[in-house]
Amino acid sequence: MSDELVLKGLAVSAGFAIGPAFILDSARLQVPEYTIKADGVADETARFQDAASKSVRQIKRIKSKAESLPADAAEEMNILLDAHMAMLSGSRLIRGVEKRIAADKINADAALQREIDHLAESFASMDDGYLASRMKDIREVGQRLLRNLQTEHADISLNIPEGSVIVAEDITPADTAQIDPEYVQGFVAELGGVDGHTAIMARALDLPSVLGAAGLKHHCKNGTMIAVDGIEGEIVINPSAATLARYRRLQLKFKKEREQLKSLKRLPAITSDGAEVMLMANLELPRELSKALDAGAQGVGLFRTEFMFMNRKTLPDEEEQYQVLRGMVDGLNGKVITIRTLDLGGEKLSSALGDAIGESTNPALGLRAIRLCLKQPKLFETQLAAILRAAVHGPVRILLPMISSVNQVRQVREKVQVVAKRLQRRGEILPDPLPPIGVMIEIPGAALAADALAQVSDFFSIGSNDLTQYTLAIDRSDEQVADLYNPHHPAVLRLIQFSTEAALRARIPISLCGEMAGNPHLSSFLIGIGIRELSMSPPRLPEVKRTIRSLSLLESTRLAAKIMGTSDEALIKEQLSGK
């Protein structure tokens, strides 16, 4: 007799997994508290500083492991781990603990816990969702520091048995960096949302995953057989023989469908009535280019340049940036590459920039992206020079992040001209004409000003992740509100439509990048409102192509009109899923 139990959660990464459970323990450490003598303050402070140094080294090792992850996963990982690194170096947390050790004459463990509790209380009193959401990162860093204070070897690696399904209350960025997709079948967790960092990581790693399954750990122990349906969001604990057989059939069918998708590589993404869609790749690192081309990418719709600036104490010079960018242009062999200018600030921190960014009350709304570049002209002009030189070797587009005004675009155009003249005086050969300059539509202000921006832009690229986040005032990494992050929200869809119509009126190309582009359920809507270029994580390309080839432009246009006439989020989602 089977004790089979079925739990429902959120389907975040497609596929089917079968295997024994590996319980990821996230239990909090006990914090001892005792007083120290005045002459012991220096030693206790040194013990804390040693724990902080160990923590930094551990995060660096995790970051090194993360380099082998797919581009989207690597970006998510780097954003969060860089934030953790910043918290371990002269931050409010570190300074606060050291002050408490000296003032309260208590051990470092207790001082750390008191400071975390104080920060939590302070953040909770602020009417600021962004700051409140950062407490999760602070607590995670705090737990790492506590482990290093209490044990000699706290650099925990996940010795996961091959073929396991990871079961956890929550899965942190540090955990996911240590998951080898070749040995793990999938993962499930009690917490997490569809569009949070963990979900994006799961999709990038191509692991069947279900999150938000309440009570999961209560029903599992190490070795418990578990089956996961990453399409319907179903978790079966102690599956019966019949259920196991069904899941193995589904697993085999899914694998065959994936193999069939590969046959689409050389076929165009064209609807049944002849509307062709360009399918591009989002890349963070040069090494991802071959994977993108293998997946059938027709070019690079978003190349993130931040990796050249991260985890280093000196800024890359023009020649270094040029060599990297030229390598990408050469590797594409005539296909276009869209190079996004530096998008640092917010959660993406760079020690090389030192005090140029500084602390911000709300980093998500502070000095970042194009705002930072315009404030640091030397930094920006060096990058522009490298881009212009690389553009001699193949088609290049320049993409500007976080644009909010026409004036910003005009300032950039002036800088491009200044840099071009400087290069010409130096004897450099430049492309004629210079590369087109486009803007990312990723904040509501840009979408609402799309008509004006279209007059000074050569193309648009809609950044759906940030557009959704800023429109709904929701941090998708904050588990407390992650379920409210909804790209199907009518406000988000209307801003996308508004931007698209503005681009079409101005007769400039428009693309969409972000999670929405790689969601086949949204393909019909996006095509129906007039978008003809989608840029996504390379693993998503074949499935989106298959969907497009099954669509009719006429029916897609009708569907889009129907959706734009709907204000009910649930109904919109239902219409998009075809259910």
KOLVO-314376 format. One record per residue (C-alpha): chain; x, y, z. Coordinates in steps of 0.02 Angstrom, whole numbers, plus 32768, in hexadecimal, padded with zeros to 4 digits. Layout:
<pts>
<pt "A",<X,Y,Z>>
...
</pts>
This chain:
<pts>
<pt "A",<8000,8000,8000>>
<pt "A",<8046,80A9,7FCD>>
<pt "A",<804A,8142,803F>>
<pt "A",<8047,81AF,7FA4>>
<pt "A",<802D,8268,7FC5>>
<pt "A",<8011,82EF,7F41>>
<pt "A",<8040,83A4,7F65>>
<pt "A",<8020,843B,7EF6>>
<pt "A",<8097,84CB,7EDC>>
<pt "A",<80CF,8546,7E57>>
<pt "A",<8115,84FC,7DB7>>
<pt "A",<81B2,8562,7D95>>
<pt "A",<821D,84F5,7D23>>
<pt "A",<81D6,8475,7CA9>>
<pt "A",<8200,83BD,7CAB>>
<pt "A",<81EB,8320,7D15>>
<pt "A",<825D,82E2,7D9E>>
<pt "A",<825F,823E,7DFF>>
<pt "A",<82D8,8217,7E89>>
<pt "A",<82FE,820A,7F43>>
<pt "A",<82E9,82AA,7FA8>>
<pt "A",<8382,8306,7FE8>>
<pt "A",<834E,8379,8075>>
<pt "A",<83A8,841F,8073>>
<pt "A",<83B1,8455,8128>>
<pt "A",<8396,850F,8141>>
<pt "A",<8384,850A,81FE>>
<pt "A",<83BF,85A4,825B>>
<pt "A",<8454,8598,82CE>>
<pt "A",<8447,85B1,838A>>
<pt "A",<849A,8653,83C0>>
<pt "A",<84FA,8651,8465>>
<pt "A",<8506,86F3,84C7>>
<pt "A",<8586,871E,854D>>
<pt "A",<85E3,87B7,858C>>
<pt "A",<869A,87DA,856C>>
<pt "A",<8717,8844,85C9>>
<pt "A",<8753,88EB,8586>>
<pt "A",<87FD,88A3,855E>>
<pt "A",<87A7,881A,84F8>>
<pt "A",<8751,8891,847E>>
<pt "A",<87E3,8895,8404>>
<pt "A",<87ED,87D7,83FE>>
<pt "A",<8731,87C3,83E7>>
<pt "A",<872F,8846,835E>>
<pt "A",<87BF,87EA,8308>>
<pt "A",<875B,8747,8315>>
<pt "A",<86C8,879C,82BF>>
<pt "A",<8737,87E8,8239>>
<pt "A",<8782,873C,8219>>
<pt "A",<86D2,86F5,8201>>
<pt "A",<86AB,8781,8187>>
<pt "A",<874A,875D,8125>>
<pt "A",<871E,86A4,811E>>
<pt "A",<8670,86D2,80DF>>
<pt "A",<86B9,873E,8054>>
<pt "A",<872A,86AF,801C>>
<pt "A",<8697,8637,801C>>
<pt "A",<862D,86AA,7FB2>>
<pt "A",<86BD,86C0,7F39>>
<pt "A",<86C8,8602,7F27>>
<pt "A",<860D,85F9,7F09>>
<pt "A",<861B,8682,7E85>>
<pt "A",<86A4,861F,7E31>>
<pt "A",<8633,8587,7E29>>
<pt "A",<85A7,85F4,7DE4>>
<pt "A",<8612,8622,7D4D>>
<pt "A",<85E5,857B,7CFE>>
<pt "A",<852A,859D,7D0A>>
<pt "A",<84BF,85D5,7C76>>
<pt "A",<84BC,8691,7C56>>
<pt "A",<8416,86B9,7CAB>>
<pt "A",<8442,864F,7D42>>
<pt "A",<84EE,869E,7D4D>>
<pt "A",<84A3,874D,7D49>>
<pt "A",<8426,8727,7DD3>>
<pt "A",<84B0,86D8,7E3A>>
<pt "A",<852B,8766,7E23>>
<pt "A",<84AB,87EB,7E4F>>
<pt "A",<8483,879A,7EF5>>
<pt "A",<8531,875F,7F25>>
<pt "A",<857A,880B,7EFF>>
<pt "A",<84F9,8855,7F75>>
<pt "A",<852F,87D6,7FF9>>
<pt "A",<85E5,8801,7FDC>>
<pt "A",<85C0,88BA,7FF4>>
<pt "A",<856D,8895,809C>>
<pt "A",<860E,8843,80D9>>
<pt "A",<867D,88D8,80B7>>
<pt "A",<8669,8974,8120>>
<pt "A",<85AC,896E,8117>>
<pt "A",<8530,89AA,8199>>
<pt "A",<8520,88F5,81D4>>
<pt "A",<85DB,88DD,81F0>>
<pt "A",<85F4,8987,8241>>
<pt "A",<855D,896C,82B1>>
<pt "A",<859C,88C4,82F2>>
<pt "A",<8649,890A,8318>>
<pt "A",<85FC,899C,8377>>
<pt "A",<858F,8927,83DE>>
<pt "A",<8622,88B9,840D>>
<pt "A",<867C,8952,8450>>
<pt "A",<85E8,89AC,849F>>
<pt "A",<8585,891A,84E7>>
<pt "A",<861C,88AD,8512>>
<pt "A",<85CA,8813,84C7>>
<pt "A",<8606,8786,8457>>
<pt "A",<8605,879C,839A>>
<pt "A",<857A,871B,8380>>
<pt "A",<8502,8778,83F1>>
<pt "A",<8536,8822,83AC>>
<pt "A",<8512,87E3,82FC>>
<pt "A",<8466,87A2,832C>>
<pt "A",<843A,8845,8385>>
<pt "A",<8471,88AD,82EF>>
<pt "A",<840B,8842,8276>>
<pt "A",<8372,8852,82E8>>
<pt "A",<838E,890E,82F1>>
<pt "A",<839B,891E,8234>>
<pt "A",<82FF,88B4,821E>>
<pt "A",<829F,8924,8296>>
<pt "A",<82E0,89C2,8240>>
<pt "A",<82B7,8984,8191>>
<pt "A",<820B,8948,81C6>>
<pt "A",<81DF,89F7,8204>>
<pt "A",<8207,8A43,815A>>
<pt "A",<8180,8A4C,80D7>>
<pt "A",<81F8,8A07,8055>>
<pt "A",<81E0,895C,8008>>
<pt "A",<828D,895A,7FBC>>
<pt "A",<82E6,8972,8062>>
<pt "A",<8274,88F6,80B8>>
<pt "A",<829D,8873,8033>>
<pt "A",<8357,888B,804F>>
<pt "A",<8345,883E,80FE>>
<pt "A",<8341,8793,80B0>>
<pt "A",<83F0,87B1,806B>>
<pt "A",<842B,87F8,8111>>
<pt "A",<83EB,8760,8170>>
<pt "A",<843F,86EA,80F4>>
<pt "A",<84E5,8745,8108>>
<pt "A",<84C9,8743,81C4>>
<pt "A",<84B1,8686,81C4>>
<pt "A",<8553,8671,8161>>
<pt "A",<85B0,86DE,81DF>>
<pt "A",<8567,867B,8271>>
<pt "A",<859E,85D6,8224>>
<pt "A",<864D,861B,8210>>
<pt "A",<864E,865A,82C4>>
<pt "A",<8614,85B3,8309>>
<pt "A",<8671,8534,829F>>
<pt "A",<8720,8520,825B>>
<pt "A",<86E7,84E9,81AE>>
<pt "A",<8641,8539,8182>>
<pt "A",<8656,853B,80C6>>
<pt "A",<85C9,84C2,80AA>>
<pt "A",<85C2,8467,8004>>
<pt "A",<8529,8407,7FD0>>
<pt "A",<855D,8351,7FC6>>
<pt "A",<84C1,8321,7F69>>
<pt "A",<84B0,826A,7F36>>
<pt "A",<84A3,8254,7E7A>>
<pt "A",<83F1,824A,7E39>>
<pt "A",<83A4,82A3,7ECF>>
<pt "A",<8315,831F,7ED4>>
<pt "A",<8342,83B0,7F47>>
<pt "A",<82BD,83D7,7FC9>>
<pt "A",<82C8,8477,802F>>
<pt "A",<8267,84FA,808C>>
<pt "A",<82C1,8579,8020>>
<pt "A",<8352,8570,7FA7>>
<pt "A",<83CE,85FF,7FB1>>
<pt "A",<843F,8641,7F26>>
<pt "A",<84D4,85F4,7F7F>>
<pt "A",<847B,854B,7F7A>>
<pt "A",<844E,8554,7EC2>>
<pt "A",<8502,857E,7E93>>
<pt "A",<8535,84D6,7ED9>>
<pt "A",<84B1,8471,7E7D>>
<pt "A",<84F8,840E,7DEC>>
<pt "A",<846B,83F6,7D6F>>
<pt "A",<84C2,835A,7D2D>>
<pt "A",<84A8,8300,7DD3>>
<pt "A",<8408,834C,7E19>>
<pt "A",<835E,831A,7DD4>>
<pt "A",<8301,83B5,7E0E>>
<pt "A",<82D5,841B,7EA6>>
<pt "A",<823C,8449,7F0A>>
<pt "A",<8223,84C5,7F98>>
<pt "A",<819F,8506,800E>>
<pt "A",<81C5,85BB,7FE5>>
<pt "A",<81E4,8619,7F43>>
<pt "A",<8183,866B,7EB6>>
<pt "A",<8174,864F,7DFA>>
<pt "A",<81DE,86E5,7DCA>>
<pt "A",<8257,86EE,7E5E>>
<pt "A",<8312,86D3,7E56>>
<pt "A",<8304,861A,7E83>>
<pt "A",<8286,85FA,7DF8>>
<pt "A",<82F3,8652,7D77>>
<pt "A",<8387,85EA,7DB1>>
<pt "A",<8321,854A,7DA1>>
<pt "A",<82F1,8573,7CED>>
<pt "A",<83A2,85A5,7CC0>>
<pt "A",<83E3,8501,7D08>>
<pt "A",<8358,84A6,7CAB>>
<pt "A",<8324,8445,7D47>>
<pt "A",<826D,8411,7D64>>
<pt "A",<8237,8478,7DFA>>
<pt "A",<81A0,849F,7E64>>
<pt "A",<81A1,8529,7EE8>>
<pt "A",<8123,8568,7F67>>
<pt "A",<80EF,84B9,7FA0>>
<pt "A",<80B2,84D4,8052>>
<pt "A",<80DB,844C,80D0>>
<pt "A",<8153,83F3,805B>>
<pt "A",<81E0,83D1,80D8>>
<pt "A",<8165,838D,8158>>
<pt "A",<813E,82FA,80E5>>
<pt "A",<81EF,82D4,80A9>>
<pt "A",<8290,828F,80EE>>
<pt "A",<8335,8263,809B>>
<pt "A",<831C,81D4,8021>>
<pt "A",<825F,81E7,8011>>
<pt "A",<822F,81C4,7F5C>>
<pt "A",<81E6,825E,7F09>>
<pt "A",<81A1,8288,7E5B>>
<pt "A",<8199,833A,7E1A>>
<pt "A",<812D,8383,7D90>>
<pt "A",<817A,842B,7D61>>
<pt "A",<80EE,844E,7CE4>>
<pt "A",<8055,843C,7D52>>
<pt "A",<80AA,8463,7DF8>>
<pt "A",<808B,83B8,7E44>>
<pt "A",<80F8,835D,7EC4>>
<pt "A",<80D6,82A6,7EEC>>
<pt "A",<8123,8262,7F8C>>
<pt "A",<8134,81A4,7F9A>>
<pt "A",<80EB,8189,7EEC>>
<pt "A",<8097,80E2,7ECA>>
<pt "A",<80D8,806B,7E46>>
<pt "A",<8050,80A8,7DD0>>
<pt "A",<807D,8160,7DEF>>
<pt "A",<8136,813C,7DD5>>
<pt "A",<810F,80E7,7D30>>
<pt "A",<80A4,817C,7CF9>>
<pt "A",<812D,81F8,7D26>>
<pt "A",<81B0,8193,7CC9>>
<pt "A",<8142,8197,7C2E>>
<pt "A",<812C,8252,7C40>>
<pt "A",<81E8,8265,7C5A>>
<pt "A",<820D,8203,7BBB>>
<pt "A",<818B,8264,7B57>>
<pt "A",<81D2,830A,7B93>>
<pt "A",<8282,82D2,7B64>>
<pt "A",<824A,82A0,7AB5>>
<pt "A",<81F3,8348,7A9E>>
<pt "A",<8294,83A0,7AD0>>
<pt "A",<82F3,833C,7A4E>>
<pt "A",<8272,8368,79CA>>
<pt "A",<828A,8420,79F4>>
<pt "A",<8340,8413,79BF>>
<pt "A",<8307,83ED,790E>>
<pt "A",<82BE,849C,7905>>
<pt "A",<836A,84ED,7912>>
<pt "A",<837A,851A,7859>>
<pt "A",<82C3,8541,783D>>
<pt "A",<8283,85F5,7848>>
<pt "A",<820F,8631,78D2>>
<pt "A",<817E,8656,785D>>
<pt "A",<80C3,864D,787A>>
<pt "A",<8050,85E3,780F>>
<pt "A",<801D,867F,77AF>>
<pt "A",<80CC,86BF,778F>>
<pt "A",<80F9,8737,781C>>
<pt "A",<81B1,8720,7846>>
<pt "A",<81F5,873E,78F5>>
<pt "A",<82AC,8757,791E>>
<pt "A",<82E1,86EC,79B2>>
<pt "A",<837A,8730,7A0B>>
<pt "A",<83DE,86FF,7AA4>>
<pt "A",<83FF,8756,7B49>>
<pt "A",<84B4,873B,7B7B>>
<pt "A",<851C,876E,7C0F>>
<pt "A",<85C2,871A,7BE7>>
<pt "A",<861F,86FD,7B43>>
<pt "A",<8628,8642,7B62>>
<pt "A",<856A,863A,7B52>>
<pt "A",<8571,866A,7A9A>>
<pt "A",<858B,85BB,7A56>>
<pt "A",<84F5,857A,7AB9>>
<pt "A",<848A,8605,7A74>>
<pt "A",<84BB,85E0,79C0>>
<pt "A",<84A1,8526,79DD>>
<pt "A",<83F1,854E,7A1A>>
<pt "A",<83CD,85AB,7978>>
<pt "A",<83E0,8660,79B1>>
<pt "A",<83DD,86DB,7920>>
<pt "A",<8448,8756,7980>>
<pt "A",<845F,879D,7A2D>>
<pt "A",<83D0,880C,7A67>>
<pt "A",<8422,8835,7B0D>>
<pt "A",<84DA,8828,7B3A>>
<pt "A",<84F9,885B,7BED>>
<pt "A",<85A1,88AE,7C07>>
<pt "A",<85A5,88B3,7CC6>>
<pt "A",<8610,8816,7CD5>>
<pt "A",<86A8,887A,7C9B>>
<pt "A",<8696,88ED,7D32>>
<pt "A",<8667,8873,7DBC>>
<pt "A",<86D9,8822,7E3D>>
<pt "A",<8771,888C,7E19>>
<pt "A",<87C7,8921,7E69>>
<pt "A",<87F4,8979,7DC7>>
<pt "A",<8785,89AD,7D37>>
<pt "A",<879E,895B,7C8C>>
<pt "A",<87F2,89D0,7C11>>
<pt "A",<87B8,89F1,7B5F>>
<pt "A",<8828,896D,7B11>>
<pt "A",<87ED,88E3,7B86>>
<pt "A",<8737,890C,7B64>>
<pt "A",<8757,8918,7AA9>>
<pt "A",<87A7,886D,7AA2>>
<pt "A",<8714,881D,7AFC>>
<pt "A",<8693,8873,7A8F>>
<pt "A",<86F0,8852,79EE>>
<pt "A",<86F8,879A,7A1C>>
<pt "A",<863B,8799,7A2C>>
<pt "A",<8622,87F5,7987>>
<pt "A",<8699,877F,792C>>
<pt "A",<8646,86E7,797A>>
<pt "A",<859C,871C,7938>>
<pt "A",<85DE,871D,7884>>
<pt "A",<856C,87A6,7843>>
<pt "A",<84DB,8791,78BB>>
<pt "A",<84AD,882C,791F>>
<pt "A",<84E0,8845,79D4>>
<pt "A",<8485,88BF,7A47>>
<pt "A",<8501,88FD,7AC8>>
<pt "A",<84B1,8945,7B65>>
<pt "A",<851A,89CC,7BB3>>
<pt "A",<854F,89B9,7C67>>
<pt "A",<84BE,8990,7CDA>>
<pt "A",<850F,899B,7D85>>
<pt "A",<84C5,89DB,7E25>>
<pt "A",<842C,89A0,7E83>>
<pt "A",<844E,88EB,7EB0>>
<pt "A",<84DF,88DC,7E36>>
<pt "A",<8577,891E,7E91>>
<pt "A",<862A,8934,7E57>>
<pt "A",<86BD,894A,7ECC>>
<pt "A",<871F,8993,7E39>>
<pt "A",<86AF,8A2C,7E39>>
<pt "A",<86D1,8A4B,7EF1>>
<pt "A",<8677,8AE4,7F30>>
<pt "A",<8630,8B11,7E86>>
<pt "A",<858E,8AB8,7EAE>>
<pt "A",<858D,8ACC,7F6A>>
<pt "A",<84FF,8A9F,7FDE>>
<pt "A",<844D,8AC5,7FAE>>
<pt "A",<83B0,8AC9,8016>>
<pt "A",<8358,8A68,7F8D>>
<pt "A",<83D7,8A21,7F12>>
<pt "A",<8352,89E5,7E97>>
<pt "A",<8320,8A9A,7E7E>>
<pt "A",<83CC,8AE7,7E95>>
<pt "A",<846C,8B03,7E34>>
<pt "A",<8472,8A74,7DB9>>
<pt "A",<847B,8A47,7D01>>
<pt "A",<8475,8ADD,7C8B>>
<pt "A",<846A,8B54,7D1F>>
<pt "A",<8511,8B15,7D5F>>
<pt "A",<855F,8B1A,7CB1>>
<pt "A",<852E,8BCF,7C96>>
<pt "A",<8572,8BFC,7D42>>
<pt "A",<8616,8BA4,7D1A>>
<pt "A",<8640,8BE1,7C6A>>
<pt "A",<86EF,8B94,7C63>>
<pt "A",<86A9,8AE9,7C8F>>
<pt "A",<861F,8AF9,7C0D>>
<pt "A",<868A,8B40,7B82>>
<pt "A",<8709,8AB4,7B97>>
<pt "A",<8680,8A34,7B7C>>
<pt "A",<8637,8A92,7AE8>>
<pt "A",<86E2,8A98,7A97>>
<pt "A",<86F4,89DB,7AA7>>
<pt "A",<8646,89C0,7A5E>>
<pt "A",<8665,8A32,79C8>>
<pt "A",<870A,89DD,79A1>>
<pt "A",<86B9,8930,79AD>>
<pt "A",<862C,8968,7939>>
<pt "A",<86A7,8971,78A8>>
<pt "A",<86A9,88B3,78A5>>
<pt "A",<85EF,8891,7899>>
<pt "A",<853F,88D0,78BC>>
<pt "A",<8530,891D,796B>>
<pt "A",<84A1,8975,79C4>>
<pt "A",<84B9,89DF,7A61>>
<pt "A",<8433,89C8,7AE6>>
<pt "A",<841C,8A44,7B75>>
<pt "A",<83D6,8A02,7C1A>>
<pt "A",<8363,8A5C,7C94>>
<pt "A",<833A,8AEC,7C1F>>
<pt "A",<82B4,8B60,7C63>>
<pt "A",<82C0,8BFC,7BF7>>
<pt "A",<82E3,8C3C,7B49>>
<pt "A",<836E,8CA9,7B8E>>
<pt "A",<83CF,8C10,7BC8>>
<pt "A",<83CD,8BC9,7B18>>
<pt "A",<8407,8C6E,7ACF>>
<pt "A",<8496,8C75,7B4C>>
<pt "A",<84CC,8BC7,7B18>>
<pt "A",<84C6,8BF3,7A60>>
<pt "A",<8534,8C8B,7A81>>
<pt "A",<85B0,8C1D,7ADE>>
<pt "A",<85B4,8B9F,7A50>>
<pt "A",<85DF,8C2A,79D6>>
<pt "A",<8667,8C6D,7A4A>>
<pt "A",<86B3,8BC0,7A5E>>
<pt "A",<86A8,8B9D,79A3>>
<pt "A",<8706,8C3E,7979>>
<pt "A",<8789,8C15,79FC>>
<pt "A",<87A4,8B69,79B1>>
<pt "A",<87B0,8BAF,7901>>
<pt "A",<8835,8C2A,7938>>
<pt "A",<8891,8B95,797F>>
<pt "A",<888C,8B40,78D6>>
<pt "A",<880B,8ABB,7902>>
<pt "A",<8799,8A77,787A>>
<pt "A",<86E1,8A8A,78A8>>
<pt "A",<8642,8A42,785D>>
<pt "A",<85E1,8AB3,77E8>>
<pt "A",<855A,8AD1,781B>>
<pt "A",<8577,8AC2,78D6>>
<pt "A",<8516,8A39,7931>>
<pt "A",<845C,8A57,7952>>
<pt "A",<8432,8A90,7A03>>
<pt "A",<839A,8A49,7A5A>>
<pt "A",<834B,8A56,7B05>>
<pt "A",<830B,89D5,7B7F>>
<pt "A",<8257,89EF,7BAE>>
<pt "A",<825E,89AC,7C5F>>
<pt "A",<8210,8A32,7CCD>>
<pt "A",<815D,8A71,7CBF>>
<pt "A",<8197,8B23,7C9C>>
<pt "A",<81F2,8AE9,7C00>>
<pt "A",<815C,8A87,7BC3>>
<pt "A",<80E8,8B1B,7BDD>>
<pt "A",<8165,8B8C,7B83>>
<pt "A",<8180,8B0E,7AF8>>
<pt "A",<8140,8B82,7A6E>>
<pt "A",<81C1,8C06,7A9C>>
<pt "A",<824D,8B87,7AB7>>
<pt "A",<8229,8B3A,7A0D>>
<pt "A",<8256,8BDF,79BB>>
<pt "A",<8309,8BD8,79FE>>
<pt "A",<8323,8B1B,79FB>>
<pt "A",<8352,8AA3,7970>>
<pt "A",<82FC,8A0F,79C4>>
<pt "A",<82A4,89D8,7A64>>
<pt "A",<82C3,8941,7AD1>>
<pt "A",<8242,891E,7B58>>
<pt "A",<8290,88DA,7BF9>>
<pt "A",<81FA,887C,7C3A>>
<pt "A",<8243,8846,7CE2>>
<pt "A",<8267,88F5,7D23>>
<pt "A",<81CE,893F,7CCD>>
<pt "A",<8160,88C5,7D2D>>
<pt "A",<81BE,88E3,7DCF>>
<pt "A",<81B7,89A0,7DC6>>
<pt "A",<8103,89A7,7D87>>
<pt "A",<80C1,893A,7E14>>
<pt "A",<813C,897A,7E99>>
<pt "A",<816C,88C7,7EC0>>
<pt "A",<8218,887D,7EDF>>
<pt "A",<820F,87D1,7E90>>
<pt "A",<8299,8794,7F05>>
<pt "A",<8231,87BB,7FA0>>
<pt "A",<81D6,871B,7FCE>>
<pt "A",<8150,877D,802B>>
<pt "A",<8111,87CE,7F8B>>
<pt "A",<8159,875E,7F02>>
<pt "A",<80AE,8716,7EE0>>
<pt "A",<8072,87C5,7EB0>>
<pt "A",<80F8,87D7,7E29>>
<pt "A",<808C,87BB,7D90>>
<pt "A",<80C0,87DF,7CDC>>
<pt "A",<800B,87BC,7CA9>>
<pt "A",<7FD0,8854,7D09>>
<pt "A",<7F6B,88C3,7C93>>
<pt "A",<7FD3,895C,7CC2>>
<pt "A",<8073,8904,7C8A>>
<pt "A",<8025,88C7,7BE8>>
<pt "A",<7FE0,8974,7BC0>>
<pt "A",<8089,89C5,7BDA>>
<pt "A",<80D5,8944,7B64>>
<pt "A",<804D,8964,7AE4>>
<pt "A",<8060,8A21,7AF7>>
<pt "A",<811D,8A16,7ADA>>
<pt "A",<8107,89A2,7A45>>
<pt "A",<8088,8A14,79F1>>
<pt "A",<80FB,8AAA,7A0B>>
<pt "A",<818B,8A4C,79B7>>
<pt "A",<811D,8A14,7926>>
<pt "A",<80DE,8AC6,790B>>
<pt "A",<8191,8B05,7907>>
<pt "A",<81C2,8A72,7897>>
<pt "A",<824F,8A39,7907>>
<pt "A",<8270,8982,7934>>
<pt "A",<8233,8943,79DC>>
<pt "A",<8265,88A7,7A3B>>
<pt "A",<823C,885C,7AE3>>
<pt "A",<82BA,880B,7B55>>
<pt "A",<82A3,87BD,7C00>>
<pt "A",<8240,872C,7C45>>
<pt "A",<81A4,8759,7BE0>>
<pt "A",<8201,873F,7B3C>>
<pt "A",<822D,868D,7B6A>>
<pt "A",<817C,865F,7BA1>>
<pt "A",<8125,8606,7B10>>
<pt "A",<807A,862C,7B5B>>
<pt "A",<809A,86E5,7B3A>>
<pt "A",<80DB,86D1,7A88>>
<pt "A",<8031,86E4,7A36>>
<pt "A",<8009,8784,7A97>>
<pt "A",<80B3,87D3,7A73>>
<pt "A",<80A6,87AC,79BA>>
<pt "A",<7FF3,87E7,79B9>>
<pt "A",<8020,8896,79F7>>
<pt "A",<80A9,88A8,7975>>
<pt "A",<814C,886C,79C2>>
<pt "A",<81BB,8811,7946>>
<pt "A",<8259,87F5,79AC>>
<pt "A",<8267,8793,7A4D>>
<pt "A",<8307,877C,7AB1>>
<pt "A",<8315,86F6,7B36>>
<pt "A",<8382,867A,7B91>>
<pt "A",<83C6,85FE,7B0E>>
<pt "A",<8371,8563,7B58>>
<pt "A",<82C7,85B5,7B3A>>
<pt "A",<82E3,85D3,7A80>>
<pt "A",<82AA,852A,7A37>>
<pt "A",<8206,8524,7A97>>
<pt "A",<81DA,85D7,7A6B>>
<pt "A",<8203,85B5,79B4>>
<pt "A",<8193,851C,79B3>>
<pt "A",<8105,8582,79FC>>
<pt "A",<8119,860E,797D>>
<pt "A",<8116,8593,78ED>>
<pt "A",<806F,8552,792C>>
<pt "A",<8021,85FF,7937>>
<pt "A",<7FBD,8667,78BD>>
<pt "A",<7FDD,8723,78B8>>
<pt "A",<7F24,8741,789C>>
<pt "A",<7EF2,86DC,7935>>
<pt "A",<7F7F,8729,799B>>
<pt "A",<7F41,87D7,7970>>
<pt "A",<7E90,87A8,79A6>>
<pt "A",<7ED2,875D,7A48>>
<pt "A",<7F37,87F9,7A6E>>
<pt "A",<7E9E,8868,7A52>>
<pt "A",<7E37,87F9,7AC4>>
<pt "A",<7EBB,87FE,7B4C>>
<pt "A",<7ECF,88BA,7B42>>
<pt "A",<7E15,88C8,7B5E>>
<pt "A",<7E21,8861,7BFE>>
<pt "A",<7E47,88A7,7CAA>>
<pt "A",<7E3C,8805,7D0D>>
<pt "A",<7EEC,87BE,7D2D>>
<pt "A",<7EAF,870C,7D44>>
<pt "A",<7E4B,8711,7CA4>>
<pt "A",<7EE0,8758,7C44>>
<pt "A",<7F4E,86CC,7C82>>
<pt "A",<7EC9,864D,7C52>>
<pt "A",<7EBB,8696,7BA2>>
<pt "A",<7F78,8697,7B8B>>
<pt "A",<7F8B,85E2,7BC3>>
<pt "A",<7F03,85AB,7B4C>>
<pt "A",<7EA1,8557,7BD8>>
</pts>
